[in-house]
Amino acid sequence: MHNTTRNRPVAIWLLVCCAMVFAMVVLGGVTRLTGSGLSMVEWDPIFGIVPPLTEDAWLRVFELYKQSPEYLKINIGMDLHAFKYIYSFEFAHRLLGRAIGLVFLVPLLIFLVRGRLGRRLLPKLVVMFILGGLQGVLGWYMVKSGLVDKPHVSQYRLTAHLALAVIIYAYMLWIALGLWYADGRHGGRAVVPTGLRIGSFIPGCLVFITILSGGFVAGLKAGLIYNTFPLMDGRWIPETVFMQSPLWRDLFENAVTVQFNHRLLALLTFASVVILWLASLRRPLPAQLRVALHLLMAATLLQVMLGISTLLLHVPVPLAATHQAGALLLFTVALYLSHRMSSITQSG
């Protein structure tokens, strides 16, 4: 069977899964922004796909929520209607996670039975499935941190949950792109300077690190302080940054430092993209790489505008969710560029 005929259906399936993981990350951000993440105090991997269907069922889950630290310390007096609102986001988030599992597993078995999966591909798909299962466990581990004493999830667990989601997305997208272009007819080979080829990986790495720093921003609600740009409290470096000891704890537990680091990483990412884009203008590149570089520049400018707007407007939910989606979009373009650079270029 020709590679294209063999690989394209598998690639499309993985790209669909990527789109669902993308939506999952964005929905997770919305769940966090709306304060909905601790509304479901139980984890039922099997029967949790069924929402409360009767008034008695709603009252039962509401009573469970009333025993949680979030209700007792933050949402005391919340009525059932308001509870249904926050519950719906967390339920949708968990339901989408289960849907991703099914959309991944069922075609996997079908492709396996039909002999569409090669010996080198199958172990990679098994790793994806295992990582997906671990992501569900990690998600509950994160939620549990906010159900004990403090009604806030650990920023460390939140960022770990986000990091694994992005890693799964990147791994799946990279494999899907390899399958899509497996026939070798898309781009051929091109001589590109080694520096430019290696440099194409830097924005993606910086975007990933910046996304993780965004997890700490979300976990500490650091976006709600110093809502000015480019200065923070009238200073380039605020007085209260790097004030805690030891330093490593300040980096992850001081909300001021966390916001400062997120800004700094965003600026470094922007600078790396601009330098790469300007360097590429002087080189004769295949159209595919040229388009990818322009898309990277456009996605970066969009993300910078979204980030600044989100900060200045005090983190409104729709804009903040769009900012998170923009980060993953930028990461997607960076991954695509890196993949094509590594696949169709030769060092010059």
N, C-alpha and C positions, 0 to 999 in steps of 0.2 A: 504493500500500500504506500502511495506517495506520502512523503512527510507532511505536506500541507493537509491532505485529506485525513491523515491520522491524527495530527496535532491540533488542528483548528478547533474541533468540538471541545477538546479538553481545555484549550486555552480560553475559549469563550466561557466555559463553566467556571474556571478559576477567576476570570474577570468579573463575572456576576457575583461571585463570592467576595471579591475585593470591594465591589460597590456596596455590598451589604455590610461589610466590616467598616467601610467609610461611614455609612449611615449610622452604624452602631456607635462609633466614636463621637459623632456629632450629637446623637441622641443622648449619649452619656454625659456630654457637656451640658445639654439642656437640663437633664435630670439634676445635675449638680447646681446649675444656676438658679433653678426654681426651688431649691431646697427640698427635693423629692426623694433623694437617695436613701433616706432612712425610714421611709414610710412603710416599707414591707419588712417586718421584723422576723419573718420566717423564710427559710430557704427549702423549697421542695422541688428538687430537680425533675421529678416524675410528674406529679399532679399539679405543679405550679403553673401549668399552661392554662388552667381554667380560672378565670377571674371570679370574684364574688358575683353571683347571679341573682340573689334574693336580698331583701332588706335585712333578714336575719344574718346572712353571710357577711354583709357589709358591717353590721354591728359587731360581729365577732372579731373581724380583723381590726376594726376601729378600737375595740377594747384592748386588743393586744398592743396596738400602737400607743394607747394611753398609758401603758406601763413603761414605755421607753423614755430614756433621758431627754430626747428631743421634745416630746410632748410636755413632760414635767417641767423642763427648764426654759423652753422657747415657745412652744405652741400651746401652752395651757389655755383651755377654753375654746380651742378650735372645734368647729362644728363638723358634722358628717359631710356636708357638701364640700367644704374646704379640704377635708381629708381625701375625698374622692378625687379631687383635682390633682393633688401631689401624688397620690397612689397610682394614678393613670400613667404618669411619666415613668415611674420606676417599673411598673408592670410591663409597659411597652418595651422598655429597655431589656428586661429579662426575656420577654417573649421573642424579641428580635434575635437575641443571642441563641435561643433554642432553634429558631428558624434557620439561622446560619448553620448550625450543626446538622440539621436535616438536609438542607440544600447542598451541603458538602458531602455528607455520608452517602446519601442515596445514589447520586450520580457516580461517586467513587466506586461503589459496588457494581453498578451497571457497567462502567468502563472496564472494571477488572474482569468481570465475567466475559465481556466481549473481546478481551485481549487488546484493549486500546492503550494500556499502560505498560511502558517498558520497564525493564529491571532497574534502570537508573532512576526512573521517575517515581516509582511506587514508594520507596523508602522516604522520599521527600514529602509525598502526600500524607504518609503515616505520621511523619513529624508534625505536619500542619494540624492534623486531627488531634494529636496529643496536646499540642500547644493550645488549641482551642478549648479542650477540656480543662487544662490547667488555668486558662483565663477565667473560666466560670468559677472555679474554686477560689482563685485569687480575688475575684470580685466579691464573693461572700466574705472572705477574710478581711477585705477592706471595709465592708459594711459593718461587720462585727465590732470593729474598733470604735464605732459611734453608738453602740448599743449597750455599753457597759456603764461607764460613769459620765463621760463627757459626750455631749450630743454633736460631736464633730468627728469625721473620719480622720485617720492619720494621714498627713500629707505624704508620708513615705509610702504607705500602702496605696494611696490614690495614684501617686506617680508611677509606682510599679505596675499597677493595673493598666494605666495609660501606656506605659512603655511596652508592655507585652502586646497590647492591641496593635500598636504601631509596628512592632517587629513582625507580628503575624501578617499584617497588611503588606509590609515591604517584602517579606519572603514570598508570599503568595503572588504578588505582582511581578517580582523578578522572574519567578518560574513561568508565569503566564506569558510574559514578554518573550522569554526564550523559546517557548513552544510556538508562539505566534509567528516569530521570525525564523523558525527552524529550517525553512526551505532555502534560506540564504539569498533570496531574490530581492530583498528589500534593503538596498543601500550598497551592496557589494563591499569592496574593501577600499579604504581611503587612507592616505598618509597624513597623519596629524601629528604635530609636535608633541613630544612626550610630556612636556610641561602642561600643555593644554589638556591632554588626556587625563593626566593625574589630577590637575586642578579641577576637572569637572566633577570629581567626587567630593570636593571640599564643601560646596553649598549644601549637599544632601546631609552630610555629617553634622554641619552646623544647624540645619533646620531640625534634625532629630533632637539634638541637645537642647535647642530652644523650645521645642515642644515639651520636653521633659521639665524644663524650668517653668513652663506654663502650668504644668501639673502642680508644682509647689506654689505658684501664684494662686491657683484655684483653691488648693488645700488650705492656705493661710488667709484667703480672701485679700491678698495683697494688692489686687487691682483697685480696691476701694480707698486706697490712701495715695496721697500725692497725685491727684488727677490733673496734672499739668504736664506740658511738654514743650521744649526739651528739658527744662529745669525741674528739679524736685525740691519743693519748698524754697524756691529762689536760688538753689545751688545746683551745680553740676553733680556734686557728690554730697548727699545729705549728711548731717552731723551724726545721725544715729546708725549709719551703716557700719558694719564690722565692729559692733560694740560688744557683742557677747563673746564669752570664752567657754570652751575652746573655739577656734575659728571655724572648724568644720561644722559645728552646730549653728553658728551664726549664719552660715551660708544657706542652711536649710530650715531654720526655725525663726529667724528674724525677718518679719514681713517686709521691712524696709530694704534689707539686703536682697531679699528674694526678688522684689520688684526691680531694684537696681540691676541685678544680674540679668533679668529677663530683657530689660531694655538694652543692656550692653551686648548680649548675645544676638538680639534682633539687629542691632546696628552692624555687628560683625558679619552676620549673614548677608545683610544688604550690601556691605562693602565687597564681600567675596563674590557675589553675583555680578556686581558692576564691573569689577576687575576682570572676571572671566569673560563677560560679555564684550567689554572693550578690547580685550586681547584677541577675541575670536574674529572681530571685525577686519583684522588685517590678514586673516588667513583664508585661503580658498578651501571652503568646507562643502561637503555634500549637502544638498538641500534639506535632507532629513535632520542633520545636526544643526544647521542654521535655524530652521524653524523651532527646534527644541530650545535653542539658546534664547531666541526671541520670546518664546512662551515662558521660559524661566524668568526673564527680566520682567515681563508683564505681570506674572503671578507674584513676583517679589514686590513690585510697586503697589499692587492691589493689597497685599498683606500688610505692608507698612501703613497704608492709609486706613485699613480696617483696625489695626492695632492702636494707632494714635486716636482715631475716632472713638473706639471703645473706651479708652482711658479718659479722654476729655469729657465724655458723656456719662461717666460714672457707671460703666459696665451694664448697659441695658441688655436684657436677655437676648432679644433677636440679634443685636449687633455682636454681642459676645459670642453667640453660637456661630454666626457667620465668620467671625475671626478665627474660631477653632477650625471650621470647615476650610477656610482659606489656608491655614497652616498645613493641613493634610493635602490640600490641592497643590500647594507649593512643593511639598515633599514628594508628591506623585510625579510632578514634572522633573524634579531633580533626579529621581530614581530613573525615569525614562531616559533622560540625557545620559546618565552614567551607564545605563545598560547599552544604549546604542553606541556610545563612545568605546566601550569595552568590546563590543561585538563586531563593529564594522571598521574599526580603525587600526592602523599599524603605526608604530612609532616612527617619527621622522626627525 
